[in-house]
Amino acid sequence: MSQHSSGTVVRALALLGIAATAMAATACGSHSAEPPPDVSIAVSPTRSAVTTSQTQIFTATVAGSNETRVTWEIDNRPGGDALVGVIDASGKYTPPSNGGVHAVTARSVANPAKTASSTVAVTDLAGVLTYHNDLSRDGANTGEYALTPSAVTTATFGKLFSCSVDGAIYAQPLWVPNLTMNGGKHNTVFVATQHDSVYAFDADASPCVTLWHANLLDSVHGAGPGELTVPSSGPNSVVGNGSGVIDPEVGITGTPVIDLTTNTLYVVAKSYTTDLTFYQRLHAINLLTGNDRVPARSIDRSIVVPGTGDESVSGQVAFNPRTHLQRAGLALLNGVVYVAWASHEDADPYHGWLIGFDAATLAPRPNAVFNTTPNQVATYPYSRGGIWMGGAAPAADSDGNLFLNTGNGTFDADQGGSNYGDTFLKLSTNNGLAVADWFTPANEADLDTNDLDLGSSGATFLLDPLGTGHFAVCGGKEGKLFVINRDNMGRRSSPDQVLQTIDMGNAIFSTGAFWNNTLYMAAIGPLQAFSFNPAIGQFDVTSTSQTSGFFQYPGLSVSVSSSDTSNGIVWAIDANRFVPPGTGNSGPAVLYAYDATNLGVELWDSGQAANGRDLPGYAVKFSVPTIANGKVYIGTRGELDVYGLLLN
C-alpha cells in the first residue's frame, strides 16, 4: 500500500470516530426527543348504574393530539377482570356478578400519563318483589351503590321520565331486573292502578317504554260483560259512605307480590256491574306477558267461617265482596299467597279477613281463612276489626308466623273469646291460620270508642338482632309505638306487657323503615330517627335526629337505600295534598331525600329545582317509594315518576 493510501485510511478512521462521538452525544441527550403532547381527556358518563346483567358504554374524548385512542382500566386493572368487570377497547363495560362501585379509567395512548375516570355502580339486587322490600317490612335496600349522599343533589339528581297510566297508583311499584321479553332484556317496574290495570314498564328507558299493559276487566282475565271499576266517591259511590277516602274509583289498591321462581305477580282486583253485583278476584299474572297463568280465583260468599257476628247466617259469616276493601299489601310465604281486607270508610257491617291461597292453583288453602271478629258480643253493636295498616302488608318470620295489626272492633280474646279488634296478632301458618299469640293495649276499649285503631299504620315490622331476641314494632292512631317480644307478646294486661312504649306525640298513619339499628318514623309531625340497642331490645326514646319540617296527615311514608351500612339515604313521600286534582287542597306529591345519619340534613327534594323540573304527579295517600339500581320510583295519580342520576 502506498503512503498516500495509508494516510487516506487514517483520515477515514478519524472521521468515523467523530461521527461515532456525535451519535453518542445525541444518545446521551445533548439534543432532546419530542415530548408527549399535553392532551386533555374526559370520560362520559361520569356516573352510571347497572345491574349485573347490563352493560354500559363509556366514551373517552381526547383533545390536544391527533392520536385520540385510549386504553381502559377498571380499578387500576388494565381491561378489568372477573372480580371488577371487564371493559373492551370500544369502552363497553360488562359488570361482575357481585354488587359494588368501580372506577373506570381511560388512559391516553398519546400521553399515558394523562387519564380520566368515571364511576359505575353495580347492583346485584334480586328485586323489590313485595311491599317494603322483604317479609320483615323494614323498607331497606342495602344493595344500592349509585345513590349516595354526595350524588343526590339538584345538579346531579332529578326526575328522569314519567309513565302515564289509566288511574291512581295506590300500590307500591315493584321492580325486577333482567327480564327477557319483547325481544330483549329489561329491568322492569310493575305498576297497578285503581282502574284495574297492571303495567310492565322498562325501568330505565326514557322516554317511557311500555312492555305490556293488562286490564283485568277484560274477558281474557276472567271478567264478565259490563264489569267496571267501583265508583267510590260522591253521590255515585256504591261502597262506603260516599266520603271518597279513595277517589274516584276502586280497582287495585293493595300492593301485589312477585314470585321470581315462577315469574308470577299476584294481585287482587275489585269490580262491579251496575246491577250492584260485586267481584273480587285473585290473579296470578305472568311477568313476561301480562296473561293469567291460571284462571283468576273469585273471592266471594263461598268463603265462610263459623260465627255469630255481623252478617252471620245460621252460625256462619261469609266474605262479602262488596263491603270489604283489599287495602293491605299481599304476602307470599311458603307457597301461599295471603290477602287481607278491611272496609270502605268504616261503613258497617264488616270484619277483618285474612285468607291464604295456594300460589300454584289459587285455591283457598284448608283452614287458612281467618276472621278477626267472627262472633257478636252483646255489649258491642258491631264486629269490625279491619286489616288495612295504611297499606302495609303482613310481616312474617322464619318460623312461618304472620304478624299484623287490626283496627277498631269487637274484642274479647282476654276472656277466652275469638274477637281481636285493636290487636297485634301472631298467626301460625303451619296448619292453615291459627292465633299463636297476641298483644292488645290495656286501653283497648278507649281506642275502640274514640276511633284510635291500632291498625292504622305500616309501623309493623320485625327485628332479629343476632343472638339477642325476636322483636316487633307496631303503632297506630294513639301515637304510641310498642316494642314487643315476639316470643311472649303480652296479650292484654295492665300495665301493657311490652318491652317499651314510645310516645310519638301524634297519630301514626305512615310506614316507617329500619336500617343500621335505627328506626325512621313519622307520625303527624317531623320525621324522626330512634336508635335501637339490640342488647336490651329497646330504643332510645329521645330521637337522635329529626327533620326541620312538620308534616301533616298522613305523615311521611319512608324507605331507605344504602351501600350495606354506609351511604344511607332516607326517602320519604309527603302525600298531604292527596285529594284529586281540582278538589280541595290537591297538589303534587313531594319526594324528599335525607341523610340517614342526620335527618336534619335534607339532601334534595322534588320542589328544589327552580324550573319545576322534578315535580311528580298529584299525590296519593300512603304511597311508598321504591329504590333500585340508581333510581327511585313513586306512584301518583295517573303517572309513575322515575328519579335518578341526571345525564352527565
Helices and strands as residue ranges (DSSP letters): H 3-25, I 26-30, E 40-44, E 47-51, E 56-57, E 59-63, E 70-74, E 77-78, E 80-81, E 85-87, E 92-94, E 100-108, E 115-123, E 140-141, E 157-168, E 174-181, E 184-192, E 197-202, E 210-215, G 219-221, E 230-231, G 234-236, E 249-250, E 257-259, E 264-273, E 277-286, E 297-298, E 304-306, E 312-313, E 316-318, E 324-325, E 331-333, E 336-343, E 353-358, E 364-371, G 389-391, E 395-396, E 401-405, G 413-415, E 424-428, E 434-439, H 444-449, G 454-456, E 461-463, E 471-475, E 480-485, E 500-503, E 513-515, E 518-522, E 527-533, E 538-539, E 545-546, E 556-563, E 566-574, E 590-595, E 602-605, E 626-628, E 631-635, E 637-645
